[in-house]
């Protein structure tokens, strides 16, 4: 990594100098950075901001991914996970099966259940409420991070309840926090090409806002590396930043690299290769710079990036590795290796001379590693 002094010596853009001075970047600044800035200078600047905000510590959570159904009313061409319901491998878990898997999660060392699924067209709100109650009754110590804003919006529409009513009832039943999926890319020009039957970007943001106002923290994500334009990356990150300034409700921002295998986008030849690692690092670095001092945590999802590039991304603005991803099924369906141990994640962090720390869902440190 080049020294940050290289910004002035080599000639970093005015936008980069603004970021290093602690000034908030505009949309135009972001577009300039993502389209024109030298990648290594971007990385150096993002790493400088990361170090200022988070120090040398890299966190992760012991997380078990529980996908309660793969049946989905949506038909997003970016997804290899969904089924329509009549396929041999379509499934919906019972409450007993979910509680059993929760016990497995705890035995594996998870402190968090990451629960997401398809938009099942026949499940009532009571299914989700019973799920929350049963898990909390059997395992009150586990944190339930469940149902993306996109799922919440769908459940509200399907059950003819308001978003606030759905969130309130689920919170009362045991929901602790929300994952950040379903955001994809907010800009409609890209979203209409990769999303079919899912909420709009504005609806996702409004659902997240309502969750935050009820005291529910959430992650936020961005799926990149498909058909988006660089400008749409900037637009997405700024919208996340502006909502967080109002609600202080996001725990971390997770740029998710699109996985191509087995998706409709691949099968129709709309995308023939995944994005190069240089682009991935550029997106992560620009995201860190755009978020500035507003949102402290930028997570590097090793499942999507691969472990080696994830290590590099921790020098391009990342300060968190998301988690162990026990039993992850969505990226697995798109050809990615998933699930690792707490010890392996700690070892990956130590290899790059950073300090690993296991956290809980809300970024409280619960264990450090010598």
N, C-alpha and C positions, 0 to 999 in steps of 0.2 A: 504494500500500500504506500502510495506516495505521501510525503509529508504534506500537511495542510498548508505549509508555506508555499508549496508549489502552485497554489491557486493564484497568488499574485505574480509569481515568477513566470508561469506558463501562460497566464492570461485567462483565468476563469471568468465566466460571464458575470454581468452585473447581478443577475438573479442569484448566482451562487454566493457572491459577496454579501448580498442582502441576508441570505440564509445564515451565513456564518456570523453576521452581526446581530443575529437574534430577531430580525425583522420578519413579520409575517409575509409569506409569498402570495402573490395574486395568481389568478388563472394564467395570465400572460407569462408571468415568471415561470410557472410550472411547465407550460408548453415550450418555452425556451430551453429549460433544463432537459426535458425529456427528448427533445429533438436535436439539440445542438451541442450540449455540454460533453466534454471529454469524460469517458466512463470512469477513469481512475480518479479524476478530480471529484466527480460526483461521489464516488465511494469514500474518498478521504473526508469530504465535507460531512457526509451522512454519518460516518464513523465518529467524527468529532462531536456531532450533536448527540449521538447515542451515548458516548462516553460521558458527556456533560449531564445527561438526564438520568442514566442508569448505571454509570460506573462500569466496572469490569465484570459484573455478575451477569450470567445468562441463566434464565429460569426455565422451568418446565413443570407440568402438572402430571401426576399419575392419573391417566384418564382412560376410561373404558367406553368404547363406542358401541352404543346399543341402537340398532336400527329396527324399529318395531314392525315396519312393513316396507315392502318394495312396490306395493300396488300404488299407482299414481294416476290421478286424473289429468295431470299435465303430460306433455309429450315433448320435453325440451331436447333438441338435437345435440346438446352438449353433454347429455347424461347417458351413461351406460348402465345405470343401476335400476332404473324404473321398469316395471312390468304393468300390463294393463289388467291383470287379474286372472286370466284363463290359462296362462302359461304353466308348465309343470313346475317351474322354480319360483312362482309367485308365492308369497307368504305373508301372513299377519300373525304376530305373536300374541298369545293369550297373556293375561295378567300373571298367571302362575309362572309361565315361561320367563317373563320379564323379571319377576322377583328372583327366580333361580339364577338368571344371568347376573343380576345385581350381586348376589352372593359370590359368584365366580369373580366378579370385578374386584370386590373387596379382598378376596383371597390372593389375587394377583398384585395387590398393592395399590389399587386405584383409590383415590379420594373423591373422584368426580365421575358421575355418569353423564356422558355426552349422548343425549337421546334425540335422534332425528329420524324421519321416515318420509315416505311418499305421501302425496295428497290423496289419502284413501277416500273414495266417494261415499262410503257407507258407514263410516265410524262416527258415532255421536260423541258429544262432549263428555258424556259419562265414561266413555272408554279411557279418555285421557285423564280425567279426574280420578278414576279408580286406579289407574296406573301409578299416579303420584302418591295416593294414599297408601297403596299396598307396599310400595318401595320404602316410604318413610316409616311405615309401621314395622316392617321387617328389619330395616337398616337405617335407623334415624341419623347415624353418623355420616352417611354419604351425602355429598352435595349433588343435587339434581340440576343439571344444566340442559334444558330440553326445549325443543320446538323453536325453530328459527322464526323470525318475523314473517317470512313467507308462509310457513305452516300455520302460524297464528291467524294470519289474514284469511287463509283458505278455510280454516276451521270456523272462523266467525261467519264467513259467507255461507258455508254449507249448513251450519246449525242456526242461521238467522239470528245470531247474537251480535252485539257490537264487539269490536276489538277489545275495548276496555272490559266488558263483561267476561269475555273469554280469559283474558289475562288475570283478572281479579279472582275468578273461580279456580284457575289453575294454581295461582299463588297460594290461595287458601288451602288447596289440596296438598301442597308441598313443594311446588316449583320454586327453586332458589335463584335461577339465572337463565338467560337465553344464550344459545350459540348464535353465531353470526352469519350462517349460510343463507342462500337464496338471494343475496344481494347481487351476485354476478357482476354486471356492469349497469349502472343506473341509466346512462344515456340511451334514449329510445332508439336512436339510429342503430346502435349495436344490439340493444336488448331484444328488439323485434326479430333479429336473425338467430338468436340463440335460446330464446325463451318462448314457449307456447303453453298457455294456460296457467301462468304464474303472475303474481301481482306486479304492478309497475314499480319502477324505482322510487317514485314519490310515495307510493303506498307502503313499500318496505320501510322507508325512512319514517313515515308517520306512525307505523306500528311500533318501531323501535322507540320512538319518542314517547308513546303512550306507556310502553313497558317501563321506561326510565322514570316517568312521572309517578308510577306506582311503586317505585323503589326497587325494581328489578334491573340489575346490571346485565349487560350483554357484551358479547364480542361483536366485531364487525369485520366483514370480509370483502374481497374484490377478486373476481375470477378474471385472469388475464392470460394472454397468449393464444388467442383464437382469432376472431375477426375484428377486434376493436381497433380503433385508431388511437394513437398516443394521446390525442386531445381528450379522449373519453376517459382515459386513466386519470388525467388531471382533474377533470370534472367530478369524477367519482370520489376521489380522495378529499377534495375541497368540500363536497357535500357532507361527508363523514365528519370532517373537522368542524364545520359550522354547526351541525347538530350537537356534537359533543360540547361545544362552547355553551350551548343553551342548557343541556341536561346533565353534563358530566357523567353520562351513563355507560360509556363504553370502557371496557377493561383493557382491550388491546385491539389493534388493527392487524388483520391477517391477509396479506396478498397471496392468493392461491393460484398456482400455475395450472393451467388447463391441461388435463390428461386426455390424449386423443383416442387411444385404443378402444375399440368396440362402440364408439359413439356414432350417431347418425352423421355428424359432420365429417367423420372419416369415411364412412360407408358411401356417402354421396360425393366424395372427392372435393368437398368444400375446403377442407384443410388437409394437407398431405404430410405435414411434419409439425412437431411441437416447437415452441419458440426456443431460440438459442439461449444458452445460459447468459450471454452478454446482455440480452434484452431483459431476462429475469432479474439480473442484478441491477440494471438501470431502473426498472420499475420499483424495486424495493428501496433503492437509494432515494429516488425522487419522492416516493411516498413518505419516507422519514423526513425529508426536508420540507415538504408541504405541511406535514402535521406539526412540525416545529416543536414548540413548548406546550402545545395544546394537549396532545395525547402522548403520554410517556412511552407506551409499549408498542413496539412493532414486532410481530411474531413471524418467525421463519418456519414454514411448514415443511419439514424434512420429507414427509410422505410424498408430496408432490414434486419437490425439487430434487430429491435424492440426497443422501447423507453428505456426500462430499461438497456439492454445491451449497447445501444448507450451511456447512461450516464456513464457506467463503462469504455467504450472505450475512453472516454475523459480523463481518467487517464492512458491510455495506448498509449499516443502519439497524440491523436486527439485534434485539436484546432478549429474545424469548424463543424457545423451540416448540411451543404449543404443548406437546405432551407425548405420552407413550403410545397413544392410538391403539390400545388393545382392541382387537376384534373389529377394526375399521373395514367397512364393506363397500363404500361408495367409490373411493379411489382404487380399491382392489378390483372392482368391476371394470375399471379403465386400465388395468394392467400394471398397477403400482404395487410394490411390496409394502406391507403395512405391519404395524405392531413391533415394538422394540421394548427393551427393558429399561428400568430406571438407571441401572448401572451402565448400560451402553450409552444412553444419552449423556450421563455425567462424564463418561470417558471421551466422547466426541468433543465435549466442551473443553475438557482439560487438554486435549490434543492441540487446541489453538491458543493455549495459554490464557484462557478465561476461567472464571470461577463459577462452577455449576451450583445451582440451588434449586431444590424442589419447592414448589409453591402450591398454594391452594387455588381454587377457582378465581379468587379475588386478589391474587398477587401478594398474599401474605406468605413470607418465607417460613417453611416448616422443617426444612432440613438442608444443611450445607455438607459439602463433601471435601474431605482432606485431599 
